[in-house]
Amino acid sequence: MFKTDSRLIKKGDTFIAIKGILKDGHDYIEDAITKGAKKIICEHGNGTIVKDTKKYLRDYLTRYYYPKIKHIKLIGITGTNGKTTTSYLIYQVLNQLGIKCAYIGTLGFYKNGNHYSLDNTTPNLVQLYNLLLDCRDCEYVVMEVSSQGLSYGRVDTLKFSYAIFTNLTQDHLDYHKTMENYCLAKQKLFHMLNKDGIGIVNKDSSYYKYFKTDNMITYGMKKSDYQLIDYKIDINGSKFILNKRKYKTNLVGKHNIYNIICVIIILKCLNIKNKKIYKSIKNINNVPGRMDKIKYNNNLIIIDYAHTPDAVDKIIKSVSKLADRVITIVGCGGNRDKEKRPLMGKIATSLSNYVIFTSDNPRFEKSEDILNDIVNKLDTFNYKIEVDRKIAIKKGIQMLEKNDILLILGKGHEDYQIIGNKKYHFSDQEEVLKVIGR
């Protein structure tokens, strides 16, 4: 198997030099040779010269490796928000029903109860093939397919049995530049459906028409194949009516109901009986880093990955009626879409009783500059800035009185802070437990 990352080269490996957006693999040929690569495939330089290394790689994988994995039914999920939760829930439920399934996405790689982290939501093509080869004993693999992953060709050569579109709201415009470009990048997944593949589309999204296919199932509150008729939410979970059937789940929030509807549709497509579906949905466990709840005195602390304007909007609205006050801790990552920063500030302060803005993976930007971008257009005063995330969490907990909810948003399952090009251990959950003495 090829390696496209010189850091991973071991003696005897073949290194293929791929030119990416930020880095060119040709710059690392000598490093690969030093580490023991026996063969180099490149467009220029020291090695076997080919016209297009990306095409060479795709053709090679298609010819020699795709036949070994083509029996696996791939479920691909794309959208701004909901990819991780929907994917993980499908993985969880299928395995509980005895249908062997693996998961690839933001949370890492899960199979047979084992787990390890991945660098990207959608791994590069070589790494993805290695993972799929490891899944040859699985009937299904559910995976998050990001817009950048699609743009970079990370799922090229693959065919999907199901493609799910959750929603499209502002994010990654630093890369895509326009919402239409962002949408068209995600649309590529639906062109990768196999002949009998099914597209599952959120009809409530204004972009749903971009994802129409000949074999399509729609869902949402608008008239659709799976219509959400009514729902009720409390601190312990959610109840909802889908078409004429009632369901209940431990997960909180309208956004989670939408995620669960996708699970129900997949189960219906697999001809699972209604009683089993109802039981599966009722017994669903929370996804790591998504609406993680910690009870503290008469209050609730919720840790969530929400890091886009739409996700922050949805989660605050979901809990605002469940408490006397909502206190939100949130920030924005560095070297990412700057246009969303003032939107995040406006949404957080308008929907929360109080907000603490803090650092969130500043990367190569100064945290102070990021926070200034968030607050410089605000005309309200129900917020404070605390650059140190650890101190921000402590202050947020100290503000809790009775029947309050503290939302700690942006990092969810992540157990690190990215400062410069280094990762430092940091876990929102660990910090909360330290403060409350558990």
C-alpha positions as CSV (number, residue, x, y, z in Angstrom):
1,M,0.0,0.0,0.0
2,F,1.1,3.5,-0.7
3,K,1.9,6.2,1.8
4,T,1.3,9.9,1.0
5,D,2.6,11.2,4.3
6,S,6.4,10.9,4.6
7,R,6.1,10.9,8.4
8,L,4.4,7.5,8.3
9,I,7.0,5.9,6.0
10,K,8.6,2.7,7.2
11,K,11.3,0.7,5.5
12,G,10.1,-0.9,2.3
13,D,7.1,1.4,1.8
14,T,6.2,3.2,-1.4
15,F,5.8,7.0,-1.2
16,I,3.6,8.8,-3.6
17,A,4.1,12.6,-3.8
18,I,0.7,14.4,-3.9
19,K,0.4,18.1,-4.4
20,G,-2.1,19.5,-1.9
21,I,-3.6,22.9,-1.1
22,L,-1.1,23.8,1.6
23,K,1.7,21.3,1.1
24,D,3.4,19.5,-1.8
25,G,4.5,16.0,-1.3
26,H,7.3,16.5,-3.7
27,D,9.0,18.6,-1.0
28,Y,9.2,15.5,1.3
29,I,10.7,13.0,-1.2
30,E,14.1,13.0,0.4
31,D,12.5,12.6,3.9
32,A,10.6,9.6,2.6
33,I,13.8,8.1,1.2
34,T,15.7,8.7,4.4
35,K,13.0,6.9,6.3
36,G,13.3,3.8,4.1
37,A,10.9,4.2,1.2
38,K,11.8,1.6,-1.4
39,K,10.0,3.4,-4.3
40,I,8.9,7.0,-5.0
41,I,6.1,7.9,-7.4
42,C,6.2,11.5,-8.4
43,E,5.5,14.1,-11.1
44,H,9.1,15.4,-11.0
45,G,12.2,14.8,-9.0
46,N,13.9,11.6,-7.7
47,G,11.6,8.6,-8.5
48,T,9.3,7.0,-11.0
49,I,7.8,9.9,-13.0
50,V,4.0,9.9,-13.8
51,K,2.0,12.7,-15.3
52,D,-0.6,13.0,-12.5
53,T,0.1,11.3,-9.1
54,K,-3.5,11.8,-7.9
55,K,-4.8,10.0,-11.0
56,Y,-2.2,7.3,-10.7
57,L,-3.2,6.8,-7.1
58,R,-6.9,6.6,-7.8
59,D,-6.4,4.2,-10.7
60,Y,-4.1,2.0,-8.7
61,L,-6.6,1.8,-5.7
62,T,-9.5,1.2,-8.0
63,R,-7.7,-1.7,-9.8
64,Y,-6.1,-3.5,-6.9
65,Y,-7.9,-2.6,-3.7
66,Y,-11.5,-1.5,-4.5
67,P,-12.5,-5.1,-5.4
68,K,-11.6,-6.1,-1.8
69,I,-14.0,-3.6,-0.2
70,K,-16.8,-3.1,-2.7
71,H,-19.0,-5.5,-0.8
72,I,-19.2,-3.0,2.1
73,K,-22.3,-0.9,2.1
74,L,-21.1,2.7,2.7
75,I,-23.4,5.2,4.4
76,G,-22.0,8.7,3.8
77,I,-23.3,11.8,5.7
78,T,-22.6,15.4,4.8
79,G,-23.9,18.7,6.1
80,T,-22.7,21.6,8.3
81,N,-24.1,20.2,11.5
82,G,-25.3,16.8,12.6
83,K,-22.8,14.6,10.7
84,T,-21.1,13.3,13.8
85,T,-24.2,12.6,15.9
86,T,-26.1,11.0,13.0
87,S,-23.1,8.9,12.0
88,Y,-22.3,7.7,15.5
89,L,-26.0,6.9,16.3
90,I,-26.3,4.8,13.1
91,Y,-23.1,3.0,14.1
92,Q,-24.4,2.4,17.6
93,V,-27.9,1.2,16.7
94,L,-26.8,-1.1,13.8
95,N,-24.4,-2.9,16.1
96,Q,-27.0,-3.2,18.9
97,L,-29.2,-4.9,16.3
98,G,-26.5,-7.3,15.4
99,I,-25.6,-5.7,12.1
100,K,-21.8,-5.3,12.0
101,C,-21.0,-1.7,11.3
102,A,-17.9,0.6,11.7
103,Y,-17.7,4.4,12.0
104,I,-15.2,6.8,10.5
105,G,-15.4,10.5,11.4
106,T,-14.7,13.4,13.7
107,L,-14.7,11.1,16.8
108,G,-12.1,8.8,15.1
109,F,-12.4,5.2,13.9
110,Y,-14.7,2.8,15.8
111,K,-15.0,-0.9,15.1
112,N,-15.8,-3.8,17.4
113,G,-15.8,-1.6,20.4
114,N,-12.2,-0.4,19.7
115,H,-11.4,3.2,18.9
116,Y,-8.5,5.4,17.8
117,S,-8.3,9.0,16.8
118,L,-8.0,10.4,13.2
119,D,-6.4,13.6,12.1
120,N,-9.3,14.6,9.8
121,T,-13.0,14.0,9.8
122,T,-12.6,12.4,6.4
123,P,-9.2,10.8,6.2
124,N,-7.0,11.0,3.0
125,L,-7.7,8.4,0.4
126,V,-4.9,6.1,1.3
127,Q,-5.7,6.1,5.0
128,L,-9.4,5.7,4.2
129,Y,-8.7,2.6,2.0
130,N,-6.6,1.1,4.9
131,L,-9.4,1.6,7.3
132,L,-11.9,0.1,4.8
133,L,-9.7,-2.9,4.3
134,D,-9.7,-3.3,8.1
135,C,-13.6,-3.3,7.8
136,R,-13.8,-6.2,5.3
137,D,-15.7,-8.2,7.9
138,C,-18.3,-5.4,8.3
139,E,-21.6,-5.2,6.4
140,Y,-21.8,-1.4,6.8
141,V,-19.4,1.5,7.3
142,V,-20.9,4.8,8.2
143,M,-18.7,7.8,7.7
144,E,-18.8,11.6,7.9
145,V,-18.0,13.1,4.5
146,S,-16.8,16.7,4.9
147,S,-17.0,19.4,2.1
148,Q,-13.2,19.7,2.2
149,G,-12.8,16.0,2.1
150,L,-14.9,15.9,-1.0
151,S,-13.0,18.9,-2.5
152,Y,-9.7,17.2,-1.8
153,G,-10.8,13.9,-3.4
154,R,-10.6,11.9,-0.2
155,V,-13.5,9.7,-1.1
156,D,-12.7,9.4,-4.8
157,T,-13.3,5.9,-6.4
158,L,-15.8,5.0,-3.7
159,K,-19.5,4.2,-4.2
160,F,-22.1,4.8,-1.5
161,S,-25.3,2.9,-0.7
162,Y,-26.8,5.8,1.2
163,A,-26.0,9.5,1.1
164,I,-27.5,11.7,3.9
165,F,-27.7,15.5,3.7
166,T,-28.4,17.1,7.2
167,N,-28.3,20.9,6.6
168,L,-26.2,23.7,5.3
169,T,-25.3,26.8,7.2
170,Q,-22.3,29.1,7.3
171,D,-19.0,27.5,7.9
172,H,-15.7,27.0,6.1
173,L,-16.1,30.1,3.9
174,D,-12.4,30.8,4.4
175,Y,-11.9,27.8,2.1
176,H,-15.1,27.7,-0.1
177,K,-15.5,31.5,-0.3
178,T,-19.3,31.3,-1.1
179,M,-22.2,29.3,0.2
180,E,-22.9,28.0,-3.3
181,N,-19.4,26.7,-3.6
182,Y,-19.8,25.1,-0.1
183,C,-23.1,23.5,-1.2
184,L,-21.7,22.2,-4.5
185,A,-18.8,20.6,-2.6
186,K,-21.2,18.7,-0.5
187,Q,-23.4,17.8,-3.5
188,K,-20.5,15.7,-4.8
189,L,-21.3,12.9,-2.3
190,F,-24.7,12.4,-4.0
191,H,-22.9,11.9,-7.3
192,M,-21.1,9.0,-5.7
193,L,-24.2,6.9,-5.0
194,N,-24.2,3.5,-6.6
195,K,-26.8,2.5,-9.1
196,D,-29.4,1.6,-6.4
197,G,-28.2,4.1,-3.9
198,I,-30.6,6.2,-1.9
199,G,-30.3,9.9,-1.1
200,I,-31.8,11.0,2.3
201,V,-32.4,14.7,2.3
202,N,-33.5,17.3,4.9
203,K,-36.4,19.0,3.1
204,D,-36.4,21.9,5.7
205,S,-33.1,23.1,4.3
206,S,-33.3,25.8,1.7
207,Y,-30.6,23.9,-0.1
208,Y,-32.4,20.6,-0.4
209,K,-33.0,20.9,-4.1
210,Y,-29.3,20.7,-4.7
211,F,-29.3,17.1,-3.3
212,K,-32.3,15.7,-5.2
213,T,-31.7,12.3,-6.7
214,D,-33.9,9.8,-8.6
215,N,-34.1,7.6,-5.6
216,M,-34.6,10.1,-2.8
217,I,-36.2,10.0,0.7
218,T,-37.1,13.4,2.3
219,Y,-37.6,14.3,6.0
220,G,-38.4,17.4,8.0
221,M,-41.3,19.5,9.3
222,K,-42.3,20.4,5.8
223,K,-44.4,17.9,3.9
224,S,-42.0,15.0,3.2
225,D,-41.7,11.2,3.2
226,Y,-40.9,11.3,6.9
227,Q,-42.6,14.3,8.4
228,L,-42.0,15.6,11.9
229,I,-45.5,16.3,13.1
230,D,-44.9,17.4,16.7
231,Y,-42.3,17.2,19.4
232,K,-41.7,18.0,23.1
233,I,-38.4,18.5,24.9
234,D,-37.4,18.4,28.6
235,I,-34.2,18.1,30.5
236,N,-34.3,14.3,30.4
237,G,-35.0,13.8,26.7
238,S,-37.3,14.4,23.7
239,K,-40.6,13.0,22.5
240,F,-41.8,13.3,18.9
241,I,-44.3,12.2,16.3
242,L,-42.9,11.1,13.0
243,N,-45.7,10.6,10.4
244,K,-48.2,8.8,12.7
245,R,-45.7,7.1,15.0
246,K,-44.6,8.3,18.5
247,Y,-41.0,8.0,19.6
248,K,-39.0,9.0,22.7
249,T,-35.3,9.4,23.2
250,N,-32.8,10.3,25.9
251,L,-31.3,12.9,23.7
252,V,-32.3,16.5,24.2
253,G,-33.1,19.0,21.5
254,K,-34.9,19.5,18.2
255,H,-31.6,19.2,16.3
256,N,-31.1,15.7,17.9
257,I,-34.6,14.7,16.7
258,Y,-33.6,15.5,13.2
259,N,-30.5,13.3,13.7
260,I,-32.6,10.5,15.0
261,I,-35.0,10.7,12.1
262,C,-32.1,9.8,9.8
263,V,-31.4,6.8,11.9
264,I,-35.1,5.7,11.7
265,I,-35.0,6.1,7.9
266,I,-31.9,3.9,7.6
267,L,-33.5,1.3,9.8
268,K,-36.7,1.4,7.7
269,C,-34.7,1.0,4.6
270,L,-33.1,-2.1,6.2
271,N,-36.6,-3.5,6.9
272,I,-36.2,-3.5,10.6
273,K,-39.5,-4.0,12.4
274,N,-41.2,-1.0,14.0
275,K,-41.0,-2.4,17.5
276,K,-37.3,-2.9,17.2
277,I,-36.9,0.6,15.8
278,Y,-38.9,2.1,18.7
279,K,-36.8,0.2,21.3
280,S,-33.5,1.2,19.6
281,I,-34.4,4.9,19.6
282,K,-35.6,4.8,23.2
283,N,-32.3,3.2,24.3
284,I,-29.9,5.4,22.3
285,N,-26.9,6.5,24.3
286,N,-25.4,10.0,24.1
287,V,-22.7,10.7,21.5
288,P,-19.3,11.6,23.1
289,G,-19.0,15.4,23.4
290,R,-22.5,16.1,22.1
291,M,-24.9,17.4,24.8
292,D,-22.8,15.7,27.5
293,K,-24.8,16.5,30.7
294,I,-23.3,16.9,34.2
295,K,-25.6,17.6,37.1
296,Y,-24.3,20.0,39.7
297,N,-26.5,20.9,42.7
298,N,-29.7,22.1,41.2
299,N,-28.1,23.1,37.9
300,L,-27.0,21.4,34.7
301,I,-23.7,21.8,32.9
302,I,-23.7,20.8,29.2
303,I,-20.6,20.2,27.1
304,D,-21.1,20.3,23.3
305,Y,-19.1,20.5,20.1
306,A,-21.3,23.3,18.7
307,H,-18.9,25.7,16.9
308,T,-20.9,27.2,14.0
309,P,-23.5,30.0,14.2
310,D,-26.4,27.6,13.4
311,A,-25.2,24.9,15.9
312,V,-24.8,27.5,18.7
313,D,-28.3,29.0,17.9
314,K,-29.9,25.5,18.0
315,I,-28.4,24.3,21.2
316,I,-29.2,27.5,23.1
317,K,-32.8,27.5,21.9
318,S,-33.1,23.8,22.8
319,V,-32.3,24.4,26.4
320,S,-33.5,28.0,27.0
321,K,-37.0,26.9,28.1
322,L,-35.6,24.2,30.4
323,A,-33.9,26.6,32.9
324,D,-34.3,29.9,34.7
325,R,-31.0,31.2,33.1
326,V,-28.7,30.0,30.4
327,I,-25.0,30.9,30.7
328,T,-22.9,30.2,27.7
329,I,-19.1,29.8,27.3
330,V,-18.0,29.9,23.7
331,G,-15.2,31.1,21.4
332,C,-14.0,30.6,17.8
333,G,-11.0,28.7,16.4
334,G,-8.1,30.5,14.8
335,N,-7.2,30.5,11.1
336,R,-10.7,29.6,10.2
337,D,-13.8,31.4,8.8
338,K,-13.5,34.9,10.3
339,E,-16.9,35.9,8.9
340,K,-18.8,33.7,11.4
341,R,-17.1,35.3,14.5
342,P,-19.5,38.3,14.9
343,L,-22.4,36.1,14.1
344,M,-21.4,33.7,16.9
345,G,-21.2,36.7,19.3
346,K,-24.6,38.1,18.3
347,I,-26.3,34.7,18.6
348,A,-24.7,33.8,21.9
349,T,-25.5,37.2,23.6
350,S,-29.0,37.5,22.2
351,L,-30.1,34.0,23.2
352,S,-28.2,33.6,26.5
353,N,-28.7,35.4,29.8
354,Y,-24.9,35.8,30.1
355,V,-21.9,34.8,27.9
356,I,-18.2,34.3,28.6
357,F,-16.2,34.4,25.4
358,T,-13.0,32.5,25.6
359,S,-10.2,30.8,23.5
360,D,-10.9,27.8,21.3
361,N,-7.9,26.4,19.4
362,P,-6.3,29.7,18.5
363,R,-3.8,28.1,16.2
364,F,-1.5,30.8,14.7
365,E,-3.8,33.7,15.7
366,K,-3.8,35.6,19.0
367,S,-6.7,34.7,21.2
368,E,-7.3,38.4,21.9
369,D,-7.7,39.2,18.2
370,I,-10.2,36.4,17.7
371,L,-12.2,37.5,20.7
372,N,-12.2,41.1,19.5
373,D,-13.6,39.9,16.2
374,I,-16.4,38.2,18.1
375,V,-17.4,41.1,20.3
376,N,-16.5,44.3,18.4
377,K,-19.9,44.8,16.8
378,L,-22.0,43.9,19.9
379,D,-24.2,46.5,21.4
380,T,-25.1,44.5,24.5
381,F,-23.3,44.2,27.9
382,N,-24.3,40.7,29.0
383,Y,-20.9,39.2,28.4
384,K,-17.3,39.2,29.6
385,I,-14.1,38.1,28.0
386,E,-11.8,35.5,29.6
387,V,-8.9,34.4,27.4
388,D,-7.9,31.5,29.6
389,R,-10.5,28.7,28.9
390,K,-9.8,27.0,32.2
391,I,-10.6,30.2,34.2
392,A,-13.6,30.8,32.0
393,I,-15.1,27.4,32.9
394,K,-14.4,28.0,36.6
395,K,-16.1,31.5,36.4
396,G,-19.1,30.0,34.5
397,I,-19.6,27.4,37.2
398,Q,-19.3,29.9,40.0
399,M,-22.1,32.0,38.4
400,L,-24.6,29.1,38.7
401,E,-27.4,29.7,41.2
402,K,-30.4,27.5,41.0
403,N,-32.1,25.8,38.0
404,D,-29.5,27.3,35.7
405,I,-27.9,25.7,32.6
406,L,-24.2,26.3,31.8
407,L,-23.3,25.6,28.1
408,I,-19.7,25.0,27.4
409,L,-19.5,25.0,23.6
410,G,-17.0,24.5,20.8
411,K,-14.8,21.6,21.8
412,G,-17.0,18.7,22.9
413,H,-15.0,15.5,22.7
414,E,-11.7,17.2,22.0
415,D,-9.1,16.7,24.7
416,Y,-6.6,19.3,23.4
417,Q,-6.0,22.9,22.6
418,I,-4.2,23.8,19.4
419,I,-1.8,26.7,20.0
420,G,0.5,27.4,17.1
421,N,1.2,24.0,15.6
422,K,1.2,22.1,18.9
423,K,-1.6,20.3,20.7
424,Y,-1.7,20.7,24.5
425,H,-3.9,18.5,26.6
426,F,-7.1,20.2,27.6
427,S,-10.6,18.7,28.3
428,D,-13.7,20.8,29.0
429,Q,-15.1,17.8,30.9
430,E,-12.0,17.3,33.0
431,E,-11.9,21.0,33.9
432,V,-15.6,20.9,35.0
433,L,-15.1,17.8,37.2
434,K,-12.1,19.4,38.8
435,V,-14.1,22.5,39.7
436,I,-17.1,20.7,41.1
437,G,-14.9,18.3,43.0
438,R,-15.5,15.0,41.3
